[in-house]
Amino acid sequence: MDSAALELLGPGVAEALTAWERQTGRHLGPFTAMDTGGSGALLFLAYVRDGDMRQRKRRMIVKLCSGDSEAAMEPGNHTAALRSRPSGNEMFPDVHLVRQMYDPQRFEGSWLMFQEIAGRGDRGMTTLGALRRTQGLPEAVATVTRSLLEDWNPDEHGGEPMSAGDFIAELLDRRLESGAPLRVWSHELLGLPQTGAPWLCLPDGRTVPNPLDLGAGSPLARSRLAYPVRGRAHGDLHPGNIMVPTADQAWAEYALIDLSRFSDHALLARDPAHLLLCVVADFLPEMSDGARTELVGLLVGRDTPALTVPHGLRQTLSLVREAPGAWLREHDIRPDWAGQWLLSLQACALMFTARERYSLDVRWWFYLLAAEAAGAYLKSVDGYESDSATGPDISDDSSIYALPMPFPTHSSEGEAKAGPMALGAPVLHSPDQTLFLSQLRQIIREFEPCLPGIIQETITEALLDQAEFISSTAALMRERLSAFTHEASFGPSDGNGWSLRQVVGHLRATEARAGELTAQLTTVPPSPRSGVARRNLLEALEDLLAVVQENLNTV
């Protein structure tokens, strides 16, 4: 193997593939690294010849699976998916799943896999994620959703009856473990108790079910599903794991990749719900609060015009909602599916709250979606306790937990926000400053709800001078944060206050966000009119980071 391949693959993989060449009489190369979408695997496009050099070479994907336990199951699950042929549509695996060209090879606790090119190499293919914000996205998502049910599961089957709580728990699986990111998010950042809070009272006075309360006494545990719809499912369906043709909009010729979580007895509503929420997550950062509120209504089935929701997203939701229609009628399972769809939205929304690549306000929105989906489900089965839904006296009901608004809601640039800290909308002189000031406001708002009193007075006068506004705001945050952290008495949350865990969680989140902004400021060339402001902001944020890090080390 030449030096270029050795440098690209690394010595361990290169040595393993060289041994494979010797053992099989095949020839590999050249190699090209491919994007993995953050999966933890390594992907390489390679050419292979069987036998001597006169044989025709073929392209394939060499994949080094990630080292986690689920990835260790990928070769076996991939093989199981290829062998599981739907009754009445036996050709589905040949059309929509990529084949393994050769047997996988064990490598340092993981696997090397040799897969064919999606589309058999006869036509150009790209991921569904590459259709982001394009005209073909709604129809592509709906086509895949329809096919996963009609074509892959014409022989769907029901499992044993189960509670709605067990349905959610099966979908979340290991995410419910005490040290998992979802539990850390809910306990340390949201401040939810580990047990015993079936209902949550939101800051606006509304009461919603706690979407994470799945125990024996919870409302979700008391509701039974007579016919959980089961069948073949990908298990990790997102736009990066779906390949579609680059031309002709032939969406029905899609291919599924990364079948490490395949099961032929999975809860079928999970895959399409997760795929839909992946599309939603792509739109959320640019949506206003009003649009986000309307979007929740659309997703859980409320009658709302949703005029502020982007047209492409509304169209996607509409087509995905209609996609299973014929399949549901044929199997006469529409009533069963309706409730399981809401429960799948709840579970999948909770998955998004634990993904740190999303901003805190987006993760908070997904948590509210999960709660609203749980409420919509309980109402559909008459399991919503009306006495808990009318603004109860939380001081006399230990089952209802008062949930402070822990993270800022999103606002479009220029949309004023009221509250203890009215930042207003400064005059901006360049597009790059718009991004930086928006992120700074986000940082500041993340402190205010969790640490009341850090910033009390408005700083409207400072808006007259942009540089003074930026530097004085950061300095004020730094001064009061330091004083609060060293002087305040921390104790367990009583449902209305804030525990030490919550404070530390906000410090960590703010440290990460400020770090990202600092990195941007040091790499993006400043415009002539914003140089002083940018330099002052950078210095202030560096000071803020130092204080945050100091406090993290002491608590």
N, C-alpha and C positions, 0 to 999 in steps of 0.2 A: 504494500500500500504506500502510495507516494506521500511526500511530506505535507502537501496541501491537505490531503484527506486526514492525515494524522493530527494536524493542527485543528481542523474543523471538528472531528469526532472526539478527540481526546484519546489518550493512550489506551485506556481500558476498553472502550468501545471498539477502537481500531484493532486492538489485539484480538478481541472476540470475533469480529467480522473476518479478520484474516484467517483465524482458525476455521471458521465456518466455510470460507472459500476452499481451504485445503481439504476439508472433510467431504465436501459435496461436489468438488470439481467445477464450481461456478466462479464467475469473475464479476466483481463489483466495481462501480465507479464510472464517471466522477460523481461526487456528492454535492448537494446543495442544501443548506439549512433552510428550514421552513418555519413559519410562524406557528406557535402552539396555542396561542390565545390564552396564555397564563395557566395552562392545565398542569404544569409540572413535568410533562413528558418532553422528550426531545424527538424532533421529526426531521428526517432527511429525505430529499428526493434523490434517488439513485438509479443507475442503469445496471441491469444484471444480464449476463449471458450464461446459459446452461451449456456445459461441455466446453468444447474448444472455441477459439476466437472466430471460427467461421459461422458459428450459430448467430441467429438474429438476437439483438439485444432488446430488452424490454424495460420500460420504466416501472418503478414501484416506490412505495413509501417504506422506509426503514424507521420503525418507531421504538424508542426506548421508553417503556412505561415508567411513570413516576413510582417512587418507592413505597407509597402507602398501601394499606391492606386491600382497598377496593381495586386499585390498579393491578395488584397481584392476581386478581380474578379475571382480568380483561381477556386474556387468550381463551380461557374456558367459556366465559360468557359470550364472547364473540362467536365461538364455534357453536354454542347452544342456539344463538340467534339464527345462524345460517341453517341449522338443522330443524328449527321449529317452523314448519311449513303450514300456513293456514289452510284449513279444510275449505276447498272450493277456490282457493287462490294460491296454489302451491308455488307459483313462480315469483311471489313477492320477494323472497330473499335474493333471488338472482337479479332482480331489477333494482332493488332499493338498498341493498347492503353490500359493502365492499368485501371482497373475498380475501382470505389469507392465502397468499401465493405459495408459502412454504411454512413448515411447522415452526412455531416460536422456539426461541432459544433462551435458556435460563441465563441471567446475567446479574451477579451481585445482589441477590434478593429481589430482582425485578425480572423483566422479560424484554427480549428483543423480538419485535414482530415484523413480518414482511407482508405488506398489504398492497393490493392492487390500487391503481389510481381510480378515484371516483369517476363514474361515467365510462369506465373501461378504457379511458384514454382516447376515445373516439371523438370527444367534443370537449370544449373548454368548460370548466366548472369552477364555481366560486362558492364561498359560504353565503348562507342566507343573511348573515350579518353585513355582508358587503352591499346589500340592497338598502341599507340604512337611508331612510327619508326619500326613497325613490318611488316612482309611481307604481311599480310592480309589487311593492312590499305587501300591501293588504291581501291581494289575491294569492301571492305566494304562501303567506302564513296560513290562509284559509285552506288552500289546496293541500298543504302538508297535514293540517289538522284533520281534514276530511279523510284523507288516505290512511292515516294512522288508525282510524277507526274502521272505515269501510273495507279497506284492502288488507290491512294487517290483522284485523280482528273480526272477520265475518263470523267466527265461531266463539265470540266472547262467552264468558261463563260467570256465574255468580259464585262468590265465596260464602263462607259461613257468616251468619248474621253477626254484627259487631256494633259497638256503640260509636257514636260520632267522635267521642274522645279518643277511642282506640284507632279510629280511621286517621285522625290527625297525627296521633303518636306513631303510627306505622309510616306515614309519609316523612315525618321529621326524623325518626329513627335516632341515630346517635347524636343528633343536634340537641336532644333533650337532656343529655348527660350534664352533670353539674359543672364541669370545667369547659364545656363547649362554648363557642363564641355567642350562640343565641342566649344561653343562660347568663353569661357575663354581661351581655348587652342589657338584658331585662333587669338583672339584679343590681349591677353596679352603675349603669347609666340611667335607666328608668327608675330605679329604686324599688321595683316590685318585690314584695316578700316572696320567699321561696315557695311557700304553701299558703293556701287558704284565702284567696282573694278572687271569688268568682265574678265580681262586678267591679268596674272601674268608673270612677266619677271624673270626667274630663274637666279642664279649666272652664269650659263654656257652660258647665252645669249638666250636660248630657251624661247619661249612664250607659255604658256599653259592656258587653261581656269581656272578661279577660281571656284573650285568645290562647294564652298559655296555661290556663287552668284546666287541666284534663283529668284531674283526680276523680276518685270514686264519687265524691259528693258534688261535682260540678254539673252545671246544666247540660254540658255536652255529653257527659258520661251517662246521663239519664235518658238521652235520646238514642233510639236503636235504628240501625240500618238493616232492613230485612234482606236486601239483595245488593251487596257491594259488587259493583261491576268490575270484573277482572279479565285480564288477558295479557297479550304481549305488549311490552313497553320498553322504550329506550332507557329511561331512568335518569337521564341527565340531559334532557332535550333543551337546547338553547340554540340561537342562530349560528353559532360557531360549529355546531355538530351536525349541521344540515348543509349538504352541497347541492347547488342548483345550477342549471345550465346558464352560461353567460350570455347566450343569444336566444332569440325566439320566444322568450318568456314561457318555455316549456316546463312549468313548475312541477307538473306531474311526474317528471323524470328525475326527481330529487334522489339523493342517496344519503343514508345515515352513516355517520362515522363515530368512533369512540363508544363502543358498546360495552364498556366495563361494568355497567350497572343493569344490563339487560335482565329481564325476568319475563317468563311466560305466565306468571300468576300475579301480575302487578295490578294495583288499583289504577284503572285506565284514565280517570279524569286528571291525574297528576301531570302527565306529559303536556297536553295542550294548554293547561292552565299555566304551567311554568313558562312555556314558550311565549304565551301572550304577555305575561308580566315582564319578560325580558324585553319585549318591544316597548311596553309601557315605560320601563326604566330608562330607555334611551330618550324618550320625549320629556320626562319629568323635569330635568334641570332647567329647561327654558320655559316652563309653564308657570303661570301666576297662581296665587293662592286660590282664586276663584275657579280657575280651570281645574286645579287639582281636586277641589271639593266636588265639582261636577263629575270629574272622572271617577271618583269613588262611587258616586251614585250610579253611573253607567255600569260599572263593573259588578255591583251587587244587585242590579236589576231594578233600581228605582226609576220612576218616570221623570226624566229630566231632559230639557232641550240640549244641554251641553254645548251651547253656542260658542263658548270660549275654548273648548277642547279642539286641538288641531284636527283639521279635516281628515288627514291621512290616518290619524290614530282612531278617530270615530269610525272611519270606514273599516279599519282592521277589526275593531271590536264587533261591528255589525256583521261582517262576513264570518268571523270566527264563531259568533253566536249561532249563525245559521248553518255552519258547516256540518254538524252532526245530525241534522234533521232527518234525512232519509234513513240513516243507520238506526237512529232512535226509534223511528216508526216501525222499521222492519223487526226490531227486537222487542218492541213494546216496553221500553224501559225509560221513557221520558221522565216520569215522575221520580224514579230512583236517581236518574242522572242529575236532575235539577239540584237536589240537595247536595249530592256528592261534588258537583261543580263548585258550589259555594264553599264547601269544606276544603276542597283542593286550593281554591283561591286563598283561603285563610292560611293553610299550611305553607303554601309557596310564598305568600307575602312575608311570613315569619322568616323564611329562609333568607330573603333579601335584607331583613333588618340586621343580620349578622355579617353581612359582606362589607368589609371595611373599605372597599374601593368606591363605595357610594358615599356621598356627603351625609352628614348627620340629619339634615332636614329631609332628605330623600328616605333615609332609613326610618325616620319617625313617621313619614307619610305611609310607608308600607306597614308599620305597626298599626296605625289607625285603620288602614284597609283591612288588615287581618281581623281587628275587632269588629268592624262594620260587617264583614262577611260572616263572622260568627253570629252576629245579631240577626242578619237577614236569614240565616239558616234556622236559628231558633224560632224566629217569628213564623217561618214557613211550616214548622212542625208544632206550633203552639207551645213552645218551650221557653218563651221569653217571659220572665216574671214582670208583670206590669207594675207591681209595687216597687220594683227596683229601677224602673225606667222613667220615673217621674220626678227626678231630683230629690232623692231621699236625704234624710238627716244622717250624714255619715258618722256623726259622733255616737249614734246609738246602734249602728249596724256594722259589726266587725267584718262582714262579708263584702263590704264595699270599700275599696281603697281609693283615696283621693289622689289622683295622678296629676302633679303639676306639669305644666308644659315645659319639658326639659330642653327642647331645642327650638331654634327660631323657625318660624314658617318662612317659606320662600317668597320673595317678591321680585317682580320684574324690575329692571334697572329704572330708577326714577320714581318707583312707587313708594310713597311715603309710608313710614311705619310709626305708629303712635306707641306710647309707653313711657316708662321711667326714663328711658334714654332716647330722646328724639334726635336722631342724627340729621334728619332732613335730607335734602338732595343737593349737594354742592355742585357748583358749575364745573363741568369737566372740559378740559382743553384738548384731550386726545383720546382715541379709542382705547389705548392700552391702559390709561388711567381708570377708565370705566371698570375694567376687569379688576384692577388692584383695589380700588376703593370698595367695590362690591364685596370682595373677599374680606377686606378689613372689617366692614360692617358685620359680615357673617361671624368673624372671630369675636367681635365685641358682644354680639347678641347671645353667643353661646355662654358667656359668663353671666349675663344679667339675670336670667331666670333661676339659675342654680345658686348664685351667691348674691342675694339681695343686699344692696347697700354698698357694693364695690363702687358703682358709678351712680351717683344720685343726681347731680345737677346737670342741666343741659349745657351744651357747649356751642350754642348757636352762634355766638360772636366769633368763634374760631373758624366758622365756615367762610368768613370773609377772606381769609388767607389760607389757601389750600395747604401749604407746607406747615403752617402753624396748626391747622386742624389735625393733620395726620400725626405729627409728632406729639402734640399735647394729648391727643386721645390715647395713643399708645403709652405715653408716660403716666397718664392718670390710671390706666388699667394696671400698669406695673406697680405703682405706688400702693393702690388700694388692695390689690390682690395680695401683695406681700404682707400688708398689715392684717388683713382678714385671716390669712392662713396661719399667722403666728399668734394671733390674739383670740380667735374664735374658739368656742368650746364645741368640739365635735362629739357627737353621740349617735346612737342608732336612730334611723328615721322613724318618726311616729305617724307617718302617713301624710303629714302636712309639712314637715321640715325636710332637711336634706342631710343624709348620712355622709360620713367620711368617704365611703365608697363612691357615692355620687360625685362628690367634689373632685376626688382624684380622677374619676372617669372623665369629667369635663376638662380637667387640666390636661390629661393625656390627649384628648381630642383636639383641644385648642393648640397644644404643642405641635401636633401633626399638621394641622391646617396652617399655622403660622410658618412652620418649616417649609411647607410647599410654596407659600407666597414668597418667602425669603429667597428660595432657590430661583423663582421666576424673576425676582427683582435683580438678581445678580447675573442673569443670563440674557435678559431681553434688553436690547439697546434702548436707552432712554431717549424720549423726544426732547428737542431743545427747550420746550416750555415746561417740562415736568422734571427736569434734572434735579433741582433742589428738593422738591417734594419727594421724589423717589429716594434720594440719598437720606433725607431725614427719616422717611418711613423705614428704610432698611436698618438704620441705626437703632430706631425705636424697637423694631421687631427683634433685633438681635438681643437687646436688653431684656425684652419680654421673654424670649426663649430662655435666657439665663435664669430669670426668676422662676419660671415654670419648672425648669429642670431642677433647680435648687429645692423647690417645694416638693417635687416628686421624690427626691432623695431623702426628704426628712419625714414624710408621712408614710 
